[in-house]
Amino acid sequence: MSFAIKKIDHVQLAGPKGCEDAARGFFSGILGLTEVEKPEELKKRGGVWFEFGTFQLHIGIEDPFSPARKAHPALIVENIEGLKNHLKEHEIAFTEDDNLPGASRIHVFDPFGNRLEFLEWE
């Protein structure tokens, strides 16, 4: 069977109970993502949703909580140097990774320990 993935519909990360304000502070306040309203039937489950372009990032509540460190979202960015400077201004640590030829890549941990990857293709 042959197929190609054309786009990602959404990305799911996990957070501990009560993480919504911290998620807003990081994903909206630091990264500039726009919060979107969850469907009514999902509001009682907690968590928060954000959009970036045509994609969504969902922070779901898990109990017990375990951060995603191996399976992590990769977000394509423009001007990764600007992102690095922005993260430094907010004292958010990141690691640079040059193991992907043709791309600049950094890794960041969100407030809950989920690993995020940011890429800019050269």
C-alpha positions in Angstrom: 0.0 0.0 0.0 1.3 3.4 -0.9 0.1 6.7 0.6 1.3 10.2 1.5 0.3 12.3 4.5 -0.8 15.7 3.2 -1.5 17.5 6.4 -1.9 17.1 10.1 -5.4 17.7 11.4 -4.4 18.4 15.0 -1.7 17.7 17.6 -2.6 16.4 21.1 -0.4 17.0 24.2 -1.2 16.1 27.8 -1.4 18.3 30.9 -2.1 17.6 34.5 -5.4 18.6 36.2 -5.7 22.4 36.5 -3.1 23.1 33.8 -5.3 25.4 31.7 -3.9 28.8 32.9 -0.3 27.6 32.6 -1.1 26.3 29.1 -2.6 29.7 28.1 0.4 31.5 29.5 2.9 29.5 27.5 1.1 28.7 24.3 -0.8 32.0 23.9 1.4 34.3 26.0 4.8 33.1 24.9 4.2 31.4 21.5 1.4 33.6 20.4 -1.1 30.9 19.5 -4.8 31.7 19.5 -7.0 29.9 21.9 -10.1 28.3 20.3 -13.3 27.3 22.0 -13.7 23.6 22.6 -16.9 21.8 21.5 -19.5 21.9 24.2 -19.5 18.2 24.8 -15.7 18.3 25.5 -15.6 21.2 27.9 -16.3 19.1 31.0 -13.1 17.1 30.3 -10.9 20.1 30.9 -7.9 21.1 28.8 -7.5 23.9 26.3 -7.2 24.1 22.5 -5.1 26.5 20.4 -4.7 27.1 16.7 -1.7 27.7 14.5 -2.5 28.4 10.9 -4.9 25.7 9.8 -3.9 23.3 12.5 -4.9 22.9 16.1 -3.0 22.0 19.3 -5.0 20.3 22.0 -3.8 20.1 25.6 -5.8 17.3 27.1 -6.0 16.4 30.8 -4.6 13.0 31.9 -4.7 11.5 35.3 -2.2 10.2 36.0 -0.3 12.6 33.9 2.9 11.7 32.0 4.5 14.2 29.6 5.1 13.4 25.9 8.8 13.3 25.4 9.3 10.8 22.6 6.2 11.3 20.5 6.1 15.0 20.2 4.7 17.6 17.8 7.0 19.2 15.2 6.0 22.8 14.3 7.3 24.4 11.1 8.3 28.0 11.7 9.6 30.9 9.8 12.6 32.8 11.2 13.8 30.3 13.8 16.5 32.8 14.9 13.7 35.2 15.9 12.0 32.4 17.8 15.3 31.6 19.7 15.7 35.3 20.6 12.1 35.4 21.8 12.5 32.3 24.0 15.7 33.7 25.5 13.9 37.0 26.3 11.3 34.9 28.2 14.1 32.8 29.8 12.8 29.6 28.2 15.5 27.1 27.6 15.8 25.2 24.3 18.3 22.8 22.8 19.6 23.1 19.2 19.7 20.0 17.1 21.6 19.8 13.8 20.9 16.1 13.1 18.3 16.9 10.3 20.1 17.9 7.1 18.5 20.9 5.4 16.7 22.2 8.5 17.3 24.3 11.6 15.7 22.6 14.6 15.3 23.3 18.3 13.5 21.5 21.1 11.6 23.2 23.9 9.7 21.8 26.9 6.4 23.3 27.8 5.4 23.9 31.4 4.3 20.3 31.9 7.4 18.7 30.4 5.9 17.9 26.9 8.7 18.1 24.3 8.0 20.5 21.3 10.1 20.6 18.2 10.4 23.7 16.0 11.8 23.4 12.5 12.7 25.8 9.7 13.6 24.3 6.4 16.6 25.9 4.6 
